[in-house]
């Protein structure tokens, strides 16, 4: 992989991790379509850490308040007394389905579904999910009005992202809309819920990074991918939250469908 290819894939990871258009699908399809080498596991680990840094920085104040709320709740033996403490436990509770499915089934999903053609089909599935969420569900609920059932259902939808091509943020935003959250609140909880998932994926991939024999030679490429993923990830979070204040999910539905169809056409013809 060249330095320019690393920058391109870092940009793709940073944008698609948070926009509802599937990072896994893009990291499979873009190299296949552009005849680029498949990214090494060490590189995938590094760009995941870049997007993790982006979300931690963007939500640093929220995370600090959540941590304080959980800590004070435990100290005073009232763990669910405040909205911040409840939100912290909702994130933990909602992370369980994806964590369990990922530990048990991730290698199976990668092996069976991780081909470019299937990823392109499943990217169209992301469009369908977003369309259902946009057309069938709407609400005014904010995050502080969520309940345990809401967190569980959104967490179950997050597990759908084990299918390469199904967007994690897209599936969780759809679930949030189903549970009556407004678009911005659904996206905000999606990002917060994604922190343990991104952290877990990054830590598991970091094992491969630590075992890489040519780490020093890869360093410029890894740094390029990390920085581009972090910067674009931060911008993407801000963009989506601002966009959803005034707009619907239509642009992402059209993009997923168009990219899916173009990718399928190219792949099948070649």
N, C-alpha and C positions, 0 to 999 in steps of 0.2 A: 504494500500500500504506500502510495506517495503522500507527501505532506498535504498537497492540494486535495486529494481524495479524503484524507483524514478531516480536513476542515469541512468539506462538503457533508460527510456523514455526521460530523459533530453538529453542524447546522440543522441537519434533518432530525437528529435525535432531540435536540433542544426544542425544536418547534413541535414535533409530532408527539412528544411525551405529554404535552399539556393541551395542545389543540386536539379536538375530538376527531382525529384522522388516523390514528394507529401508528405508533412508533415501530412496533414489531413488524407490521406490514411493510412500512417504508424501508426498514433496514434489510428486508428480504428482497423487495421489488426493485429498489433503486440500483443496487449493485448488479442485479440480474439484467435489468434493462440497459444499463450503461456499460455492461461487460467489465465491471470492476471486480476485483477479488473480494470474496466473502470476508467481512471483517473478522479478525481473530478475537477469541474470547477475552483476551487481555484488553483489546481496544473497546469492546462492548462494556467491560467492567468500568473502564475509565470514563466513557461518555455518560454512563449511568451516574457515576459520582458527580459529574458536572451538572446534570439536571437535579440531583439531590441538593447540591450546594445552592442552586438557583431557588428552589422552593423553600429551603431553610432560611435564606436571606430575605426572601420576599415576605414570608409569614413569621419573621423573627419576633415581632411584638405579640402576635396571636399565640405563638408557641410558648413564649415566656409567661403570658397570662394563663394559658392552659396548664403549664407546669406548676405555676404557683397555686392555681385552684385545686389541682389534684393533690399536691403536697399538703396544703392547709386542710383539705378535706380528710386526708388520711390521719393527720396529726390530731384533728379535733373529732375524729371518728364520725364524720358526716361527709362521706365521700361524694355524695350527689347533691350537696346543698346549694351549689352555685352553678350558673350556666357554664362557666369555664371548666369546672371540674367534671360536669356531666359530659361536655363536649370531649374532654380527654378520654373518658371511658367509652364514649361512643366510637371514637377513632380506634381504640383497642378492640372493642367488640366487633366493629365492622371489618377489621382487618383479619379476623380469624378465618372466615371462609376461603379467602384467596390464599392465605398462608398455608392452610391445610391442603388445599387443592394443589398449590404450587409444589409443596414438598413431596406430595404423593404422585402427581401426574405430569409435572412440567416436562420431564424428558420424553414422556409418551406423546404429549401434544406437539413438542418440537419435532419429533421423529415422524409422526404421522401426518401432521398438518403444515409443517414448516417448509413447504415448497412454494415457489413463486406463483404458480397457477392457483393453488388453493388459497394462498394469502390474498391474491387479487379477488377471488370470489368472496372471501370473508370480509374484505374491505367494503364490498357492496353491502354485506350484512351490517356493518357499522352505519352505513347510510340509512338502512331500513330502521335500525334502532333509533337513530336520531329523528327520523321522520315520524315514527310512532310517538316518541316523546314530545315532539313539537306539536303534532296534530291532535293527539288524544288527551294529553295531560297538561294542566296548567295549575298554578297555585300562587299563593301569596305568603306562604309560611317562610319564616326566617330560621336560621340555624338554631337559635335559642328556643325555638318551638318544636324542635325535633323530639322524637321518642326512641325507645330501644328498638321497636319494630322497624322504624325508618332506617336506623343504622344497620340492622341486620340485612334488610332487603337490599340496600345500596351495596353492602359488603358482598352479598351473593352475586350481584351483577358485576362487581369488580372481578370476580373469579372468571367471568366470561373472557377476560382479556388474555387468558392462557391460550386461546385460539389466536395464532398469528394473523393479524388483519382486523381483529376486533379491538377497537380503541378502549383502553381502560377509562380514560376521562369521558369518552362518549357513552359507554355503558353506565357509568355511575351517575352522570348528569341525567340520563334518561330515567334511571331509577329514582333520582331525587325529584324530578318533575312528576313522576308517578305518585310519589308520596306527598305531593302538594307544595314542595318548595318552589320559590320563584327561580328564574334562570340563574341569576347571580349567586343566590344562596346555594343552589345545587352545584354550581361550578366551584364555589369556595370550599364546600365540604368535600367535593371530589378531590381537590388539590391536597387538602389536609389529610384525607384518608389515604391518598397516594403516598404520603411520606414513608410509612412503614413498608409499603410494597416496594417502593424504589430503593429504600435502604436495604431491605432483604435481598433484592435482586443484585444490588451492588456488592453486598458482602459476600454472597455466594460466588459471584463472578470474580471478586477480588482474590479468591483462592487461586484461580487460574492466572491472575495477574502476578501473584507472588511466586508462582511456579514457572513463570516464563523464563527461558534460558537466555534470551537475547534482549532483556529488558532495557539495558543501556542503549542499545542500538535503536530500540523503538521509542525512546524517550521524546524526541522532538515530535513524532507523530502523535503520541499519547497526549502530550501537552497541548498540541493544536486541537485535537478532538475535544479534550476536557474544557478548554477555554471557550471554544465556539459553542459547545453544548450548554455551558453555564450561562453565557451572555444571552444567547437566543432563547434559552429556557426562561430566563427572568423576563425578557421582553414579551414572550408568548403568554405567560401568566397574566401580566398586566393588560396585554391586548385583549385577551378573552374576557376578563372580568369587566373591562370597559365596554367591549362590544356588546355583551349580553345585557347591559343596562338599557340599550336602545334598540337592539336588533334581535332577530330570531336566529335559529340554527341553520337556516336555509343555505347559506354559503358553504357550510361544511358538508351538508347533505349532497349538494351539487358536486363539490370537489371529490368526495369519496366515490360517488357514482362515476364521474368522468374519468378519474384516475384508474378505477377498477376496470372500466371498459377498454380504455386505451392500453392498459397493461395486458389484459387478456388478449386483445387483438394482436399486439406485438409478440407476445409469448407463443400464442398458438400458430401464428404465421411463420415464426422462426423455428 
